Amino acid sequence: MTASPLDAAHETTRRITTLSVATAVLLILMKAFALGASGSVSILASLADSTLDLIASLATFFAVRWAAAPPDDDHRYGHGKAEGLASLVQAGMVLASGVFIGWEAVQRIFDPRPVTSGGWAVGVVVLSIAVTAGLVWMQTRAMKKTGSLAVAGDRAHYVADLAASVVVLIGVISGAFLKAPGLDAAAGLVVAVWLAWGAINLLKGAAGHLLDQAASDEERAAIVAAVTEDPRIANVHQLRTRMAGQALMVQMHVDLDPELSLKAAHDIILDAEKRVLKAFPHADILIHADPRGAAEPHGGAFTPPRPTAPESTAPDAPVARSGSWS
């Protein structure tokens, strides 16, 4: 039996999160060795970051498996929001790491300590850069395939770690070979600022996901274009979109000829759903048919008043209103 696109995406996220955990463990072991050999605050900063990366990667590891669980009686829209929760955890840990590293770096700026065994430290940092770059490349490929928010958050960790490692490399070289340990501490401070910035971006993405942020204007326009490809469908309105993990939830109302039979209307709607699924394989779609010219606004608490199309707008054209199709 062929796996659905969503099942294939979940399998991809499971594999990449397993690799992420393994990579974090390897990086921690290497950096702990380098810290013991060198005493570098930059290495300490990078080790603290990798330790929190491991915790965040473990959170992502379990979150994507929870998110992949099928809908049940208590969660009819599935468990995809677990990915947003994982991103919140990641953002909090990255921010905590930035505060800790910043505090340690400031102390070392005023009380510099020499960096020893610079050769070992440089070797470990270079190797960690190579390992991290490989993981980020694989995460990027997985993210393009799945659109997973959890994988995107985990990738953000390691992109920050990659950039931080370059700064750490500069700091270790400065402290060990240029005899300027203050530069090592300054490099640690740069890492702290970088982590804090990354944490803010993660928080924004996770908050948007958990607060049901709509799909982009381009995606909504593509949905409308796919639905209205059939000239019998007119005036897409009350279009609502949101993400639930990797699944795009779509619902809308459309106008159909009121003289159509129920079977004919059903077939038209079914074909429209198939066109949307072709463009968005991970979508869950609900289309409600209204009798054209005879429908009244309905749908519940968030039903907007149906606007009257201006004279310059064709009656069958979708009308954009307040940032969403209504």
RAWOJO-V317750 format. One record per residue. N is the residue number from 1. PHI is phi as a letter, one per 20 degrees, with the letter a starting at -180 (NA if undefined). PSI is psi in radians with two decimals (none if undefined). BURIAL is + if it has 9 or more other C-alpha atoms within 8 Angstrom, else -. Layout:
# RAWOJO-V317750
[[N	PHI	PSI	BURIAL] [N	PHI	PSI	BURIAL]]
This chain:
# RAWOJO-V317750
[[1	NA	2.25	-] [2	f	2.31	-] [3	f	2.54	-] [4	f	2.79	-] [5	g	-0.65	-] [6	f	-0.70	+] [7	f	-0.72	+] [8	f	-0.68	+] [9	f	-0.72	+] [10	f	-0.67	+] [11	f	-0.68	-] [12	f	-0.76	+] [13	f	-0.60	+] [14	f	-0.74	+] [15	f	-0.77	-] [16	f	-0.54	+] [17	f	-0.55	+] [18	f	-0.78	+] [19	f	-0.64	+] [20	f	-0.76	+] [21	f	-0.78	+] [22	f	-0.70	-] [23	f	-0.73	+] [24	f	-0.72	+] [25	f	-0.78	+] [26	f	-0.77	-] [27	f	-0.67	+] [28	f	-0.78	+] [29	f	-0.76	-] [30	f	-0.76	+] [31	f	-0.55	+] [32	f	-0.69	+] [33	f	-0.78	-] [34	f	-0.65	+] [35	f	-0.77	+] [36	f	-0.56	-] [37	e	-0.53	+] [38	d	-0.56	+] [39	m	0.30	+] [40	f	2.33	+] [41	f	-0.52	+] [42	f	-0.72	+] [43	f	-0.71	+] [44	g	-0.75	+] [45	f	-0.79	+] [46	f	-0.65	+] [47	f	-0.75	+] [48	f	-0.71	+] [49	f	-0.77	+] [50	f	-0.59	+] [51	f	-0.77	+] [52	f	-0.53	+] [53	g	-0.70	+] [54	f	-0.80	+] [55	f	-0.78	-] [56	f	-0.68	+] [57	f	-0.63	+] [58	f	-0.71	+] [59	f	-0.74	+] [60	f	-0.71	+] [61	g	-0.85	+] [62	f	-0.58	-] [63	f	-0.75	+] [64	f	-0.49	+] [65	f	-0.64	+] [66	f	-0.77	+] [67	f	-0.51	+] [68	f	-0.18	+] [69	f	2.41	-] [70	f	2.79	-] [71	g	2.56	+] [72	c	-3.02	-] [73	f	-0.51	-] [74	e	-0.22	-] [75	c	1.34	-] [76	f	-0.31	-] [77	e	0.24	-] [78	n	-2.90	+] [79	c	0.40	+] [80	f	-0.43	+] [81	f	-0.23	+] [82	g	-0.53	+] [83	f	-0.67	+] [84	f	-0.69	+] [85	f	-0.72	+] [86	f	-0.68	+] [87	f	-0.62	+] [88	f	-0.76	+] [89	g	-0.78	+] [90	f	-0.79	+] [91	f	-0.74	+] [92	f	-0.69	+] [93	f	-0.68	+] [94	f	-0.72	+] [95	f	-0.74	+] [96	f	-0.71	-] [97	f	-0.75	+] [98	f	-0.71	+] [99	f	-0.79	+] [100	f	-0.83	+] [101	f	-0.71	+] [102	f	-0.74	+] [103	f	-0.79	-] [104	f	-0.69	+] [105	f	-0.72	+] [106	f	-0.74	+] [107	f	-0.73	-] [108	f	-0.45	+] [109	f	-0.71	+] [110	e	-0.33	-] [111	c	1.27	-] [112	f	2.53	+] [113	c	2.48	-] [114	f	2.63	+] [115	d	2.13	+] [116	d	2.92	+] [117	l	0.86	+] [118	f	-0.56	+] [119	f	-0.80	-] [120	f	-0.79	+] [121	f	-0.79	+] [122	f	-0.76	+] [123	g	-0.76	-] [124	f	-0.71	+] [125	f	-0.75	+] [126	f	-0.75	+] [127	f	-0.70	-] [128	f	-0.60	+] [129	f	-0.77	+] [130	f	-0.78	-] [131	f	-0.79	+] [132	f	-0.71	+] [133	f	-0.69	+] [134	f	-0.75	-] [135	f	-0.78	+] [136	f	-0.70	+] [137	f	-0.76	-] [138	f	-0.65	+] [139	f	-0.66	+] [140	f	-0.76	+] [141	f	-0.76	-] [142	f	-0.67	+] [143	f	-0.66	+] [144	f	-0.58	-] [145	f	-0.62	-] [146	d	-0.49	+] [147	m	0.35	+] [148	f	2.20	+] [149	f	-0.66	+] [150	f	-0.76	+] [151	f	-0.67	+] [152	f	-0.71	+] [153	f	-0.75	+] [154	f	-0.71	+] [155	f	-0.68	+] [156	g	-0.67	+] [157	g	-0.87	+] [158	f	-0.46	+] [159	f	-0.76	+] [160	f	-0.70	+] [161	f	-0.65	+] [162	f	-0.85	+] [163	f	-0.70	-] [164	f	-0.65	+] [165	f	-0.62	+] [166	f	-0.74	+] [167	f	-0.71	+] [168	f	-0.74	+] [169	g	-0.76	+] [170	f	-0.74	+] [171	f	-0.75	+] [172	f	-0.76	+] [173	f	-0.71	+] [174	f	-0.75	+] [175	f	-0.64	+] [176	e	-0.67	+] [177	d	-0.45	-] [178	e	-0.01	-] [179	l	0.79	-] [180	c	1.27	+] [181	f	-0.38	+] [182	f	-0.56	+] [183	f	-0.59	+] [184	f	-0.78	+] [185	f	-0.69	+] [186	f	-0.65	+] [187	f	-0.69	+] [188	f	-0.63	+] [189	f	-0.68	+] [190	f	-0.72	+] [191	g	-0.76	+] [192	f	-0.77	+] [193	f	-0.74	+] [194	g	-0.77	+] [195	f	-0.72	+] [196	f	-0.71	+] [197	f	-0.76	-] [198	f	-0.66	+] [199	f	-0.68	+] [200	f	-0.76	+] [201	f	-0.67	-] [202	f	-0.73	+] [203	f	-0.72	+] [204	f	-0.80	-] [205	f	-0.76	+] [206	f	-0.71	+] [207	f	-0.75	+] [208	f	-0.69	+] [209	f	-0.84	+] [210	f	-0.44	+] [211	e	0.31	-] [212	l	0.82	-] [213	f	2.43	+] [214	f	2.80	-] [215	f	2.88	+] [216	f	2.84	-] [217	g	-0.68	-] [218	f	-0.74	-] [219	f	-0.72	-] [220	f	-0.66	+] [221	f	-0.65	-] [222	f	-0.64	+] [223	f	-0.83	+] [224	f	-0.73	+] [225	f	-0.69	-] [226	f	-0.71	+] [227	f	-0.78	+] [228	e	0.13	+] [229	f	-0.52	-] [230	e	2.04	-] [231	f	-0.25	-] [232	f	-0.23	-] [233	e	2.22	+] [234	c	2.65	+] [235	l	1.26	+] [236	f	2.21	+] [237	b	2.94	+] [238	l	0.72	+] [239	f	2.18	+] [240	c	2.35	+] [241	c	2.62	+] [242	a	2.84	+] [243	d	2.45	+] [244	c	1.53	+] [245	m	-2.13	+] [246	e	-0.05	+] [247	e	2.29	+] [248	e	2.05	+] [249	e	2.19	+] [250	c	2.29	+] [251	b	2.61	+] [252	a	2.90	+] [253	d	2.53	+] [254	c	2.72	+] [255	e	2.34	+] [256	c	2.83	+] [257	g	2.14	-] [258	f	-0.25	-] [259	e	-0.09	-] [260	f	2.60	-] [261	f	2.81	-] [262	g	-0.69	-] [263	f	-0.76	-] [264	f	-0.74	-] [265	f	-0.72	+] [266	f	-0.76	-] [267	f	-0.68	-] [268	f	-0.77	+] [269	f	-0.71	+] [270	f	-0.74	-] [271	f	-0.66	-] [272	f	-0.73	+] [273	f	-0.70	+] [274	f	-0.64	-] [275	f	-0.68	+] [276	f	-0.73	+] [277	f	-0.55	+] [278	f	-0.66	-] [279	e	-0.53	+] [280	c	1.45	-] [281	f	-0.36	+] [282	e	0.29	+] [283	e	2.63	+] [284	d	2.10	-] [285	c	2.40	-] [286	c	2.05	-] [287	d	2.20	+] [288	d	2.27	-] [289	e	2.29	+] [290	d	2.56	+] [291	f	2.10	+] [292	f	2.23	+] [293	n	-0.08	-] [294	c	0.11	-] [295	e	2.59	-] [296	d	2.63	-] [297	g	2.34	-] [298	a	2.93	-] [299	p	-0.30	-] [300	p	-2.69	-] [301	f	-0.57	-] [302	d	0.37	-] [303	f	2.08	+] [304	e	2.73	-] [305	f	2.38	-] [306	f	2.08	-] [307	f	2.68	-] [308	e	2.18	-] [309	f	2.35	-] [310	f	2.86	-] [311	f	-0.53	-] [312	e	-0.11	-] [313	d	2.29	-] [314	f	2.48	-] [315	g	-0.52	-] [316	e	0.00	-] [317	e	2.53	+] [318	f	2.52	+] [319	d	2.16	+] [320	e	2.33	-] [321	b	2.22	-] [322	l	0.71	-] [323	n	0.02	-] [324	b	2.78	+] [325	f	2.17	+] [326	c	none	+]]
